[in-house]
């Protein structure tokens, strides 16, 4: 398993603030991954 990440640059004024995770692999179970991530969500 390889996990990498870094900050690219600060957000600009008015820019939509979003982050993305990219999974590259074979035979990934999309439903299971989505369910697991939704279980980690925190309501603001």
ChimeraX attribute file (.defattr): number of C-alpha atoms within 10 A of each C-alpha:
attribute: neighborCount
match mode: 1-to-1
recipient: residues
	/A:1	2
	/A:2	3
	/A:3	5
	/A:4	4
	/A:5	6
	/A:6	5
	/A:7	5
	/A:8	6
	/A:9	6
	/A:10	7
	/A:11	10
	/A:12	8
	/A:13	7
	/A:14	6
	/A:15	7
	/A:16	8
	/A:17	9
	/A:18	6
	/A:19	5
	/A:20	5
	/A:21	6
	/A:22	5
	/A:23	9
	/A:24	7
	/A:25	6
	/A:26	6
	/A:27	6
	/A:28	10
	/A:29	8
	/A:30	9
	/A:31	8
	/A:32	10
	/A:33	12
	/A:34	10
	/A:35	10
	/A:36	11
	/A:37	9
	/A:38	10
	/A:39	9
	/A:40	8
	/A:41	8
	/A:42	6
	/A:43	4
	/A:44	3
